[in-house]
Amino acid sequence: MLTPVEKLTPLTPLSPKEEPKVKDASQKESVFGTVFRSAIDNVKETDAEYKESQYLLATGQLDNPAATMIAASKSQAAVNLLIQLREKAMSAYSELTRMNL
């Protein structure tokens, strides 16, 4: 049930050669958008894992009931991270709008 920890990747490419080629500039997603997209995907994945664990526990197919609590904790941590990212982004935006040019 538990997935192994994946290798961390840098947010920005290490060299210009590693950057993917995009034909249109509007199609290129910023680092900011990539971070939010990955946080949202992480919330979706952990929530699906938690729901599956609940279903397996309710139907008696789960051997380890602690896996449900672990999945619940992972899901809650992912949601809290997304909320904190949103709060920081909103704080930065309000700071920029209050800045005098």
Secondary structure in CASP SS format (residue, H / E / C, confidence):
PFRMAT SS
TARGET T0000
AUTHOR 0000-0000-0000
METHOD secondary structure of the structure
MODEL  1
M C 1.00
L C 1.00
T C 1.00
P C 1.00
V C 1.00
E C 1.00
K C 1.00
L C 1.00
T C 1.00
P C 1.00
L C 1.00
T C 1.00
P C 1.00
L C 1.00
S C 1.00
P H 1.00
K H 1.00
E H 1.00
E C 1.00
P C 1.00
K C 1.00
V C 1.00
K C 1.00
D C 1.00
A H 1.00
S H 1.00
Q H 1.00
K C 1.00
E C 1.00
S C 1.00
V H 1.00
F H 1.00
G H 1.00
T H 1.00
V H 1.00
F H 1.00
R H 1.00
S H 1.00
A H 1.00
I H 1.00
D H 1.00
N H 1.00
V H 1.00
K H 1.00
E H 1.00
T H 1.00
D H 1.00
A H 1.00
E H 1.00
Y H 1.00
K H 1.00
E H 1.00
S H 1.00
Q H 1.00
Y H 1.00
L H 1.00
L H 1.00
A H 1.00
T C 1.00
G C 1.00
Q C 1.00
L C 1.00
D C 1.00
N C 1.00
P C 1.00
A H 1.00
A H 1.00
T H 1.00
M H 1.00
I H 1.00
A H 1.00
A H 1.00
S H 1.00
K H 1.00
S H 1.00
Q H 1.00
A H 1.00
A H 1.00
V H 1.00
N H 1.00
L H 1.00
L H 1.00
I H 1.00
Q H 1.00
L H 1.00
R H 1.00
E H 1.00
K H 1.00
A H 1.00
M H 1.00
S H 1.00
A H 1.00
Y H 1.00
S H 1.00
E H 1.00
L H 1.00
T H 1.00
R H 1.00
M C 1.00
N C 1.00
L C 1.00
END
